[in-house]
Amino acid sequence: MRLTNILSGAAAAALLASAWAAERGSDGQVNILYWQAVSIMNPFLSSGTKDVEAASLVLEPLARFDQDGQLVPYLAEDIPTVENGGVSEDLTSITWKLKEGLLWSDGTPVTAADAVFTWTYCTHPEGGCAQLPNFGDVTSVEAVDDLTIKVTFGVPKPYPYGPLVGAQSPIIQAAQFSECLGTRAPECTDANFKPIGTGPFVVTDFKANDVVTFEANPNFRDPAKPAFATAVLKGGGDAASAARSVLETGEFDYAWNAQVEPEILTAMEAAGNGEVISAFGTLVERIMVNQTNPDPALGDERSTAAHPHPFLTDPNVVKALSLAIDRAILIETGYGAAGRMTCNLVPAPEYNASTNNDWCKERNVEEANRLLDEAGWVMGSDGVREKDGVRLSVLYQTSTNSVRQAAQALIKQDWQAIGVETELRNIDAGVFFGGDPGSPDTFQKFYADVQMYANNFDGTDAEKYLGDWLCSEFPRPDTQWQGGNISRFCSEEFDAKHAELAKTAGQEARSKLIIELNDMIVNSSSFIPLVDRGRVSTRSNKLGGVIMNPWDSELWNAADWHRVE
Amino acid sequence: MFAYTLRRLLFAIPTLIVISFIIFALLDLSPGDPTANLPLTIPPEVREQIRIALGLGEPFHIRYLLWLQQFFVNEPLNILEKLTGLTFGDGDRMRVISWQTRSPVTDLIVERLPQTLWVVGLSYVVGILIAIPIGVISAYKQYSWFDQLGTLFSMIGFSVPTFFTGLLFIVIFSVWLGWLPSIYDTNLRVTNLETFWQQVRQMIMPVMVLGLANAAQLSRFMRASMLDNLSQEYVRTARAKGMRERTVLLVHVLRNSLIPVVTVIALGIPTIFGGAIITEQIFRVNGLGQLLITGIQGADIPLVQTLTFIFAVLIVLFNLIADLIYGMLDPRIRYE
């Protein structure tokens, strides 16, 4: 009895699976909507996520990141590591093996020479390649034989998975782009609009800034995929109407980036045609706490290392500020499905996320008050704490954006409850993030006590991102106020540990160090995490196989997408 | 008349050169960086290289002269080559290249012109067809309930913006009733009756949204012009001769009242080419208006520059045409 149950269960599962995995092109057309229209199908010349993601249907890298941030081989046979000999002992080279028998969509074989050409193409000094950072420190890319690619770095690279990995750095066909190097790159309109690729789809028609039409790639390596015979990627309009076209009118199967007020999105979802899906990457909305004194009276030495902040360098004060914030309300009102609680600087992938700081998840006003009392801050008659004539009063700045202004107002109330006075300020995003050294209002100059914005890093490895917190990275007058250490955090211990990370290979050992570095920042007086902000898109109930991925293109597994009736 | 036309055309040349310089200078001085849309993770050195690859490293006057050459020499030669099949010189000329798409700007414009002409042009025709009867009847029966309704209609048309009526239409006809598509399918080819019907269905909403806004304005012009003429002596004379009221109204008064309205209509035609930025964006019609707005958002200066300049040419041209039509309709006006 039990055996038959199991058998019939297995048969049913097999039927379900075979119902869609039957053959290539059996499911008709999939309609995808990107409200930022696609301008170009060449990610090396692209100016944004929309172009990179559209290109990912056609162009593929050696390996992609899956939904958990783990590398999955695409064109490569497997992922090279030090253990399997793919990465050299001195960490200066990585050797990839291509899968055998791979074909471009025009039927010609994929060889290591294409990978070498891709590197030449992007690193051409006059090309203006947008993905150049992916090839940082690469000294050469060689074709050892037809299927073997050797990438050599000028310095030891404990994390060598930058070049030719992920949606930003796919392989292009040498034959198609050979005349398009350097200044000639923009002249190859046809190649830039209809690149020949290895992915599940081939471009049949390209209308710039409007719509791209695809058909299934006849030479795709899996003969049963993709399930859709054609795909249409429409662009234009705005986020709210894009979400509506999936959730309410059902005209589209998938709409990218539903940046819409949570209550509107929930109302649309109630129509029952589809669902809101999200995935969380490394984008953290945070409050940066100035460790230097922004007092205007200091003139040129404002917000420089010469003058430490009068009270925000005390970890207990900052911990009290963090404990007083009601993060659940911030998420509910401002982000909905696009936000989740985090107490980290590096919130993801799972294996790099610390669980040691979870005290911040629960609002605790008593504990916050106790910490301030203990630190000697006495409540004044006007409801603001004081110590030695210094009032606990902060200037809190951010960029102009309705969600951020709402968060500012909520946090101001939260801080009032523990006797901290807050003055709010918002600055046009173009100026705030503009980096103009002549402007006093940039986030690098940080002429305020605390400021709020979001930041993240590409890929899954946090080494470079954590490198922003080194003492040497202070934005200051002699660097034209450039530099990533916005809070002006400085710790010798942190610098030493980061140097150790730069020499350590292997995911487990690196994760351990990354978590330690993360905890040092989170428990210092320089950083208050608020919300882990995810990608949000909408999917029709008639579309199956979608796995939202925060680490690569959202369309990374389009080959597996299929129709559900 | 010919000498006058020729003089006006010659005078247009320096005007257009000055306009092209002003547009170029304005765009150059305005803040906006083609690399601003790149993710924060891309370092400043790479941004600088991208800017240089786009030609931003050259000084202002060189870029302006280069654009003049590309627009006035290279592009017309290219069009000529395409039309005649001949090759001039080596046939390899630098064209005006859009920064966003890295493709020739004129190709983008040619691709989008048909949609704009169909949707925005048709809405203009619809607007005229609605406005003229309303204007005529409103004026003839001044202060009647029809006139009051017409006034209400045009007040609504004036004061309610198209981004609101557009959304309202979508919510009613696409979401609640499910009759019309909310997204314009630009891949649709009209090959048979069925696809023609699909094309009609997807054009109804954008055309009506724009048509109603146009009708509101034109009907006010029409009404005012009719009122002016109805109190003229020649109307009394016509009636005294025993003409039928129909003839008086539709032959004598209407024709005379149309003179100023035709000028307004002719002057409005360049705006058709400008597309209706907001309406095209709401319904995702890939017209020139949408092209312009994506160009502005992406700081795609060559695209914005070329498009705005083409609009300027059209405005100058249709000003001249309006003047000439005026002369033809009204024999009292003669240009010597």
Interface residues (C-beta under 8 A of the other chain):
Chain A: L33 A37 S39 I40 N42 L45 S47 G48 T49 P125 E126 G127 G128 C129 A130 L132 P133 T183 A185 P186 E187 T189 N192 F193 D205 K207 A208 N209 D210 V211 T213 V232 K234 G235 G236 G237 D238 S241 R244 S245 E248 T249 E251 F252 G430 F433 G435 N455 N456 F457 D458 Q482
Chain B: P31 P34 T35 A36 N37 L38 P39 L40 T41 I42 P43 P44 V46 Q49 I50 R51 I52 A53 L54 I97 S98 W99 Q100 T101 R102 S103 P104 D107 L108 E111 R112 L167 I170 S174 V175 G178 P181 S182 I183 T186 N187 Q281 I282 R284 N286 Q290 L291 T294 G298
